[in-house]
Amino acid sequence: MSTLDVAAVIVTADTRELVLECVASLPPGRLRELVVVDNGSRDGTAEALEAVRPDVHVERIDPPVGFASACNVGAARSQSPGVLFMNSDILVPAGSAEALYRRLSESPDAVAAGGRLVDPGTLATQVAYRPRTFPGAFVLSLQALGVERVWPGNPFLAHHLGAGLPDRGTVEVDQPAAACLLVRRTALDATGGFDEGFTFWFEDVDLALRLQAHGKLLYVADAPFEHVGGASFDHWDHATVIRARYHGLLRYARAHLRSPSRQALGMVLAASLVTRSFRARGEPRAALREAARNAGLLAVGR
C-alpha cells in the first residue's frame, strides 16, 4: 500500500494509553507524517511515544495552550499537502484514512473531508457525532436551554444534528465531525488555521464555516473511524467545562451571527445561566454567573 501524502496531527493532554492506541492504528508507512502535540501532559505521554514510535514527531507544549492553538502548532510542524486532524481517542481501521484521502483527491472543489465516527468494536454510527449544520441563534438557544437532553428526538434540532444522513457514500455537509478531519493545506493556510481565541469548544465549527468560503466540505460515510468519545476532557471539573463551553459559544456568536440574533441569543443565555446559578454551589456557580455576565454583554452589543 502506498504512503498517503498526509500529515496526521493529534493533540493529546494526559491521555497516554489512548494516544498510544491511536498511533498504533497508523503503522509506519501509512501516512507521510505523524505529529503528536503533547499539550502539557503529566502522565509520561511524550516519553512513551518516543520509546515505541521513533517515527512520530512529538511536539511538547508546556504550559498547555488552548486546543485550537495546539492544532495550529501541529499543522505548522508538518509539510504534507493534506492535514488529518485527529483526537487522541480515535482509532483508524484499515482503509479508512485511504478512503478519506481518495474522496478528497477525487473532488477538486472540496477543501476538507470528515469520516463517520463509530463505536469501537461494533462500528455502529455514533448519532451524537454526525455532521451538523452551522448553528444560528435559535439552535444555540435550544441547546443552551437543554432541549436536546430532555427531548432528544425533537424536530427542531433533528436537521441540525444530521438526522437522515446515510451510512454509505459521500455527501456535502456544513461541518463534519472534527475528531477526524482531513483538510487541504492550501485551504487551511488560506483561512489562517484555527482561531486561537477559542479554547476547546466551537473552534471546529468556526474553522468549518471559514473553510466553506474556499470550497465544499464532505462527509465520507464509507470511512469509519472508531471513537471512544469524551476522553479529551473527562478529567475536567464542572466549572472548567462551563467556562470553556460558553466562552466558545459566545465567541462563535460574536464572530458569525448578525446583530439582532446575537442580542436575542445573549438575552436567552443570560436568563438561563442566572437561573441555573441559583441551583449551583461553589466554583460551578461562579462559572455560571461569569458566563451570564458575558452573555449579557453580548445582548447589549458589547
JOKAJO-V965370 format. One record per residue. N is the residue number from 1. RES is the residue in one letter. SS is DSSP state (H for helix, E for strand, - for the rest). NEAR is the number of other C-alpha atoms within 10 Angstrom. D_LAST is the distance of its C-alpha to the last C-alpha in whole Angstrom. Layout:
BEGIN
n/res/ss/near/d_last
N/RES/SS/NEAR/D_LAST
N/RES/SS/NEAR/D_LAST
END
This chain:
BEGIN
n/res/ss/near/d_last
1/M/-/6/55
2/S/-/9/53
3/T/-/12/50
4/L/E/17/47
5/D/E/15/45
6/V/E/24/42
7/A/E/24/40
8/A/E/27/39
9/V/E/30/36
10/I/E/27/35
11/V/E/26/33
12/T/E/25/34
13/A/-/21/34
14/D/-/21/36
15/T/-/21/38
16/R/H/21/41
17/E/H/15/44
18/L/H/20/41
19/V/H/25/41
20/L/H/18/44
21/E/H/15/45
22/C/H/21/42
23/V/H/23/44
24/A/H/14/47
25/S/-/15/47
26/L/-/17/46
27/P/-/12/50
28/P/-/16/50
29/G/-/13/51
30/R/-/18/49
31/L/E/20/46
32/R/E/18/46
33/E/E/23/43
34/L/E/27/42
35/V/E/23/39
36/V/E/27/38
37/V/E/27/35
38/D/E/26/36
39/N/E/24/32
40/G/-/17/33
41/S/-/19/36
42/R/-/13/38
43/D/-/13/41
44/G/-/13/43
45/T/H/24/41
46/A/H/22/42
47/E/H/11/46
48/A/H/14/46
49/L/H/20/45
50/E/H/13/47
51/A/H/8/50
52/V/H/12/51
53/R/-/16/49
54/P/-/10/49
55/D/-/14/48
56/V/-/16/45
57/H/E/19/42
58/V/E/22/40
59/E/E/16/37
60/R/E/17/37
61/I/E/15/33
62/D/-/10/33
63/P/-/8/31
64/P/-/14/29
65/V/-/15/26
66/G/-/16/24
67/F/H/24/26
68/A/H/22/24
69/S/H/21/25
70/A/H/26/28
71/C/H/22/29
72/N/H/18/28
73/V/H/20/31
74/G/H/24/33
75/A/H/25/33
76/A/H/13/34
77/R/-/18/37
78/S/-/20/38
79/Q/-/14/40
80/S/-/18/41
81/P/-/15/40
82/G/E/27/38
83/V/E/25/36
84/L/E/29/36
85/F/E/22/33
86/M/E/24/35
87/N/E/24/34
88/S/-/30/36
89/D/-/23/38
90/I/E/25/39
91/L/E/27/43
92/V/E/20/44
93/P/-/16/47
94/A/-/14/49
95/G/-/12/49
96/S/H/19/45
97/A/H/24/44
98/E/H/18/46
99/A/H/17/45
100/L/H/27/42
101/Y/H/23/43
102/R/H/12/45
103/R/H/20/43
104/L/H/25/40
105/S/H/16/43
106/E/-/9/45
107/S/-/15/41
108/P/-/10/41
109/D/-/12/38
110/A/E/21/36
111/V/E/25/34
112/A/E/32/34
113/A/E/31/36
114/G/E/32/35
115/G/E/28/38
116/R/E/30/39
117/L/E/30/38
118/V/E/23/41
119/D/-/16/42
120/P/-/17/44
121/G/-/8/48
122/T/-/8/48
123/L/-/15/46
124/A/-/14/44
125/T/E/19/41
126/Q/-/15/38
127/V/H/15/36
128/A/H/12/33
129/Y/H/18/33
130/R/-/24/34
131/P/-/25/31
132/R/E/21/28
133/T/-/18/27
134/F/-/17/23
135/P/-/19/21
136/G/-/16/19
137/A/H/19/17
138/F/H/15/20
139/V/H/18/22
140/L/H/19/19
141/S/H/19/19
142/L/H/17/23
143/Q/H/14/23
144/A/H/17/20
145/L/-/17/22
146/G/-/13/25
147/V/H/16/27
148/E/H/17/29
149/R/H/11/30
150/V/H/9/32
151/W/-/10/33
152/P/-/11/33
153/G/-/13/35
154/N/-/12/33
155/P/H/10/33
156/F/H/13/29
157/L/H/22/29
158/A/H/14/32
159/H/-/13/31
160/H/-/17/28
161/L/-/20/30
162/G/-/19/33
163/A/-/16/35
164/G/-/9/39
165/L/-/18/38
166/P/-/14/42
167/D/-/15/43
168/R/-/13/45
169/G/-/12/44
170/T/E/19/41
171/V/E/14/38
172/E/E/14/35
173/V/E/21/32
174/D/-/20/28
175/Q/E/27/28
176/P/-/29/31
177/A/-/22/31
178/A/-/22/30
179/A/-/23/32
180/C/E/29/35
181/L/E/25/33
182/L/E/28/36
183/V/E/24/34
184/R/E/21/35
185/R/H/22/35
186/T/H/14/34
187/A/H/21/31
188/L/H/22/30
189/D/H/13/30
190/A/H/13/29
191/T/H/18/26
192/G/-/13/25
193/G/-/20/26
194/F/-/22/24
195/D/-/17/20
196/E/-/16/20
197/G/-/13/17
198/F/-/23/18
199/T/-/19/20
200/F/-/21/22
201/W/-/21/21
202/F/-/22/20
203/E/H/23/21
204/D/H/21/24
205/V/H/23/22
206/D/H/21/20
207/L/H/19/23
208/A/H/26/25
209/L/H/17/23
210/R/H/19/23
211/L/H/26/27
212/Q/-/18/27
213/A/-/12/27
214/H/-/17/30
215/G/-/15/32
216/K/E/20/33
217/L/E/27/32
218/L/E/26/36
219/Y/E/30/36
220/V/E/26/40
221/A/E/23/41
222/D/E/18/45
223/A/E/27/43
224/P/E/28/43
225/F/E/26/41
226/E/E/24/42
227/H/E/26/39
228/V/-/17/39
229/G/-/19/35
230/G/-/10/33
231/A/-/17/35
232/S/-/19/32
233/F/-/14/30
234/D/-/10/33
235/H/-/11/33
236/W/-/9/29
237/D/-/11/29
238/H/H/13/27
239/A/H/16/24
240/T/H/13/24
241/V/H/18/24
242/I/H/17/21
243/R/H/19/19
244/A/H/18/19
245/R/H/17/19
246/Y/H/22/16
247/H/H/21/14
248/G/H/20/16
249/L/H/18/15
250/L/H/23/11
251/R/H/17/12
252/Y/H/19/14
253/A/H/23/12
254/R/H/18/9
255/A/H/10/12
256/H/H/17/15
257/L/-/15/14
258/R/-/12/13
259/S/H/15/11
260/P/H/12/13
261/S/H/16/14
262/R/H/23/10
263/Q/H/23/10
264/A/H/16/13
265/L/H/26/13
266/G/H/27/10
267/M/H/19/13
268/V/H/21/16
269/L/H/27/15
270/A/H/23/14
271/A/H/14/17
272/S/H/18/19
273/L/H/22/18
274/V/H/17/19
275/T/H/14/22
276/R/H/16/23
277/S/H/19/22
278/F/H/11/25
279/R/H/9/28
280/A/-/13/27
281/R/-/11/28
282/G/H/9/28
283/E/H/13/25
284/P/H/20/24
285/R/H/20/23
286/A/H/16/21
287/A/H/23/19
288/L/H/25/19
289/R/H/19/17
290/E/H/20/15
291/A/H/24/14
292/A/H/25/13
293/R/H/17/11
294/N/H/18/9
295/A/H/28/10
296/G/H/20/9
297/L/H/16/5
298/L/H/23/5
299/A/H/21/8
300/V/-/13/6
301/G/-/13/4
302/R/-/10/0
END
